[in-house]
Amino acid sequence: MEYLTVMITMFLAMLGWIVGYYFTNKIAKISKRRDLVIEHLISAYRVLTHDIANRVPTPETNKKLENILSNMQLFGSLGQIGFAKSLADDVASGKGFDLDPLIQNLRDDLRKELGLKKVMGSVRWLRFHEN
């Protein structure tokens, strides 16, 4: 009987270790994925608001926009993917485009992910023009 008690105790300890290891790994993967997505979306937000929005297009900014739209379709939410596709179609067809809906959606999602309060209204722009 004592032998059976020891075996059951060892089995339960091993099972607990396996279950704990599984859930620890799962949580670590989710956290790493979340951090990676947030990092890419913050980078996209910064480039969109600082380098692309309301600036004169250059080959460098065009390349940045291409990269952002690509990353957005990989890491973005379904809404951001829709905005990115629409923006890509507008740019490809030579139409004018408005970044504000995409930037606002990015801002809202990032603030939610970071546990910050929602901000109402659109992004306010300040641009200095050199003479």
C-alpha beads as a LAMMPS data file, in Angstrom:
LAMMPS data file: protein, C-alpha beads

131 atoms
130 bonds

1 atom types
1 bond types

-500.0 500.0 xlo xhi
-500.0 500.0 ylo yhi
-500.0 500.0 zlo zhi

Masses

1 110.0

Atoms # bond

1 1 1 0.000 0.000 0.000
2 1 1 2.839 2.390 0.850
3 1 1 4.444 1.693 -2.530
4 1 1 1.181 2.599 -4.318
5 1 1 0.909 5.858 -2.345
6 1 1 4.466 6.836 -3.319
7 1 1 3.800 5.999 -6.997
8 1 1 0.562 8.021 -7.053
9 1 1 2.315 10.956 -5.378
10 1 1 5.151 10.822 -7.907
11 1 1 2.691 10.557 -10.798
12 1 1 0.687 13.557 -9.563
13 1 1 3.880 15.587 -9.064
14 1 1 5.045 14.787 -12.613
15 1 1 1.598 15.558 -14.029
16 1 1 1.582 18.879 -12.166
17 1 1 5.033 19.722 -13.536
18 1 1 3.978 18.858 -17.123
19 1 1 0.761 20.884 -16.874
20 1 1 2.603 23.819 -15.291
21 1 1 5.288 23.698 -17.976
22 1 1 2.672 23.598 -20.743
23 1 1 0.756 26.594 -19.442
24 1 1 3.915 28.579 -18.670
25 1 1 5.110 28.047 -22.255
26 1 1 1.701 28.925 -23.659
27 1 1 1.557 32.174 -21.669
28 1 1 5.142 33.056 -22.665
29 1 1 4.324 32.526 -26.374
30 1 1 1.190 34.660 -26.129
31 1 1 3.114 37.403 -24.330
32 1 1 5.977 37.328 -26.859
33 1 1 3.508 37.450 -29.775
34 1 1 1.669 40.376 -28.172
35 1 1 4.933 42.264 -27.586
36 1 1 6.043 41.684 -31.192
37 1 1 2.731 42.876 -32.627
38 1 1 2.650 45.952 -30.383
39 1 1 6.241 46.807 -31.324
40 1 1 5.459 46.629 -35.042
41 1 1 2.229 48.597 -34.727
42 1 1 3.894 51.346 -32.673
43 1 1 6.634 51.553 -35.288
44 1 1 4.021 51.773 -38.061
45 1 1 2.140 54.484 -36.154
46 1 1 5.301 56.547 -35.695
47 1 1 6.350 56.294 -39.331
48 1 1 2.839 57.085 -40.573
49 1 1 2.482 60.120 -38.332
50 1 1 6.040 61.465 -38.624
51 1 1 7.318 60.503 -42.063
52 1 1 4.332 59.913 -44.316
53 1 1 1.327 61.972 -43.237
54 1 1 1.188 65.465 -44.724
55 1 1 4.697 65.201 -46.159
56 1 1 5.971 65.473 -49.696
57 1 1 6.335 61.964 -51.168
58 1 1 9.918 60.873 -51.807
59 1 1 11.311 57.489 -52.850
60 1 1 12.293 56.951 -49.199
61 1 1 8.827 57.715 -47.818
62 1 1 7.223 55.605 -50.560
63 1 1 9.378 52.650 -49.481
64 1 1 8.416 53.236 -45.859
65 1 1 4.727 53.265 -46.817
66 1 1 5.160 50.005 -48.752
67 1 1 6.778 48.379 -45.721
68 1 1 4.113 49.664 -43.349
69 1 1 1.272 48.392 -45.505
70 1 1 2.982 45.019 -45.753
71 1 1 3.529 44.800 -41.994
72 1 1 0.015 46.044 -41.311
73 1 1 -1.421 43.185 -43.351
74 1 1 0.706 40.756 -41.330
75 1 1 0.382 42.131 -37.790
76 1 1 -2.694 44.382 -37.879
77 1 1 -6.239 43.723 -36.757
78 1 1 -8.897 42.881 -39.325
79 1 1 -9.907 46.551 -39.452
80 1 1 -6.322 47.684 -39.986
81 1 1 -5.840 45.093 -42.717
82 1 1 -8.925 46.487 -44.462
83 1 1 -7.620 50.055 -44.168
84 1 1 -4.184 48.973 -45.443
85 1 1 -5.668 47.182 -48.470
86 1 1 -7.876 50.157 -49.296
87 1 1 -4.950 52.546 -48.940
88 1 1 -2.758 50.345 -51.158
89 1 1 -5.500 50.251 -53.810
90 1 1 -5.923 54.050 -53.668
91 1 1 -2.186 54.689 -53.958
92 1 1 -1.792 52.144 -56.783
93 1 1 -4.636 53.712 -58.756
94 1 1 -3.199 57.219 -58.326
95 1 1 -6.059 58.467 -56.179
96 1 1 -5.529 60.701 -53.221
97 1 1 -5.600 58.926 -49.893
98 1 1 -6.427 59.745 -46.316
99 1 1 -4.252 58.208 -43.588
100 1 1 -6.391 59.468 -40.715
101 1 1 -8.748 56.450 -40.514
102 1 1 -5.813 54.016 -40.403
103 1 1 -3.865 56.147 -37.910
104 1 1 -6.926 56.577 -35.699
105 1 1 -7.626 52.826 -35.779
106 1 1 -3.991 52.094 -34.927
107 1 1 -4.063 54.590 -32.071
108 1 1 -7.276 53.125 -30.671
109 1 1 -6.039 49.523 -30.836
110 1 1 -2.641 50.360 -29.358
111 1 1 -4.155 52.340 -26.491
112 1 1 -6.500 49.436 -25.771
113 1 1 -3.622 46.903 -25.826
114 1 1 -1.533 49.112 -23.552
115 1 1 -4.393 49.602 -21.095
116 1 1 -4.770 53.322 -21.808
117 1 1 -8.051 55.204 -21.937
118 1 1 -9.734 55.693 -25.299
119 1 1 -9.217 59.104 -26.902
120 1 1 -12.111 60.654 -28.769
121 1 1 -11.613 62.569 -31.995
122 1 1 -9.043 62.470 -34.722
123 1 1 -5.299 63.016 -34.532
124 1 1 -4.267 66.696 -34.441
125 1 1 -1.412 67.539 -36.805
126 1 1 1.348 70.083 -36.329
127 1 1 3.818 70.567 -39.174
128 1 1 6.532 73.189 -39.500
129 1 1 7.555 74.109 -43.019
130 1 1 11.093 75.218 -43.635
131 1 1 11.557 78.263 -45.854

Bonds

1 1 1 2
2 1 2 3
3 1 3 4
4 1 4 5
5 1 5 6
6 1 6 7
7 1 7 8
8 1 8 9
9 1 9 10
10 1 10 11
11 1 11 12
12 1 12 13
13 1 13 14
14 1 14 15
15 1 15 16
16 1 16 17
17 1 17 18
18 1 18 19
19 1 19 20
20 1 20 21
21 1 21 22
22 1 22 23
23 1 23 24
24 1 24 25
25 1 25 26
26 1 26 27
27 1 27 28
28 1 28 29
29 1 29 30
30 1 30 31
31 1 31 32
32 1 32 33
33 1 33 34
34 1 34 35
35 1 35 36
36 1 36 37
37 1 37 38
38 1 38 39
39 1 39 40
40 1 40 41
41 1 41 42
42 1 42 43
43 1 43 44
44 1 44 45
45 1 45 46
46 1 46 47
47 1 47 48
48 1 48 49
49 1 49 50
50 1 50 51
51 1 51 52
52 1 52 53
53 1 53 54
54 1 54 55
55 1 55 56
56 1 56 57
57 1 57 58
58 1 58 59
59 1 59 60
60 1 60 61
61 1 61 62
62 1 62 63
63 1 63 64
64 1 64 65
65 1 65 66
66 1 66 67
67 1 67 68
68 1 68 69
69 1 69 70
70 1 70 71
71 1 71 72
72 1 72 73
73 1 73 74
74 1 74 75
75 1 75 76
76 1 76 77
77 1 77 78
78 1 78 79
79 1 79 80
80 1 80 81
81 1 81 82
82 1 82 83
83 1 83 84
84 1 84 85
85 1 85 86
86 1 86 87
87 1 87 88
88 1 88 89
89 1 89 90
90 1 90 91
91 1 91 92
92 1 92 93
93 1 93 94
94 1 94 95
95 1 95 96
96 1 96 97
97 1 97 98
98 1 98 99
99 1 99 100
100 1 100 101
101 1 101 102
102 1 102 103
103 1 103 104
104 1 104 105
105 1 105 106
106 1 106 107
107 1 107 108
108 1 108 109
109 1 109 110
110 1 110 111
111 1 111 112
112 1 112 113
113 1 113 114
114 1 114 115
115 1 115 116
116 1 116 117
117 1 117 118
118 1 118 119
119 1 119 120
120 1 120 121
121 1 121 122
122 1 122 123
123 1 123 124
124 1 124 125
125 1 125 126
126 1 126 127
127 1 127 128
128 1 128 129
129 1 129 130
130 1 130 131
